[in-house]
Structures are given as C-alpha cells and as structure tokens.
Amino acid sequence: MNDRVPGFAATAAPTLAFVVAYGTEGPQTALVAATVTGVLVLACGLWARRYLRHAAVGALLAVVCAVVAVGTGQARGFFLLPMLLPAVSSAACLLSVLAGRPLAGLVANRVVGGPPSWRSQPSLHRFYRWMTVCIGLVCLASLGAQAALYSRAEVAWLGLLHVVMGALWPGITAATLALSRMAVTRHRDPAA
C-alpha cells in the first residue's frame, strides 16, 4: 500500500497544481503549472527510478489536458479528456452486459482463478453481471457529476472530483476482486 500512495501522488500532482494555480493566479498560470508539474514529476521519477508509469501517465495527461484547455480557450477544458474515461467505461460496462459477457467476469474471474466456464454457470454469470452494472453505475455517476461541474465551469470542484475518483478506483478494484474471489469460492464449495 505504501508504494501506491507515492504513485497516486505522482499521477495526481499535475491536476492539483492546476487547481491551486487556477484558484490563485488564473487559467494561463494554471496550465503552465500543470504542465511544469507533470514534467517535474516525470523527471523525479526518472531520477529515482520509481513510479515511472505513474509519473509518465501524470505528465502525459497534464500536457495533453493543457493543450486541450488552450485549444478550447477555457480552463475547464483541462478536464474534457478525463471526462472521457467514465463515459467510455460506462458504455463498455453496459455493452458487455447486453452482449452477455460482463466485463467484471472477463477480467476479475481470470484474476481470481475462477472457472473458465463461468459464463455457463448461472450463479457466477449473474454475480459478474451485477458487479459490472455496479461499476458502470459508479462510472455513470462520476460522469454525471463531472458534466454538471463542467457545465457550471466549477474548475476547482472538477479538479477535486478528478483526484478523488482517481483515489477511489484502487479501492473499487480491490473490492471487486475480493467479492469475486468470494463468489468463486462459494461456487466451488456450495456447502460454504
């Protein structure tokens, strides 16, 4: 867990720099702050040879989001690309359930060592379908909140929501895997 905190901080630092600079200095300074912070975090990661993936993602995301914000001419444009993630995730969850191949089953079942034939097992298929629906609803709620804040140009709240959702996903993933492991165990041992 201790290794994840600095990794998360490396990913979130550019967004936090953007929000703080936006609140104190305005949109142009915020864009520069996010970009510079992203590059600095990447340089520190390269120097320490740790958290490189997180630092690279944070730096790349900061630069691309800053370019989008400059292109839109609005600071809130910084959050347009991050809003695509819950939109795509919601759609993927819904489509996978409609296709009878829930994403939670496709991913979590393999990770927890579940049976390859989980789709033909009614209890496991139903469990994974509901897990996928729940994950899709979380994504949809995130998208709705981001869209509402975006439409009101609430840049600081958008930044906070972006950072909070980034921090929640490891917990959601861990809970999904733990529940999946319990479901697979229950499936293997019906007496449990």
Summary of the structure (lengths in Angstrom):
residues: 192
radius of gyration: 19.4
end to end distance: 30.4
largest distance: 63.0
contacts: 621
relative contact order: 0.12
helix: 86%
strand: 0%
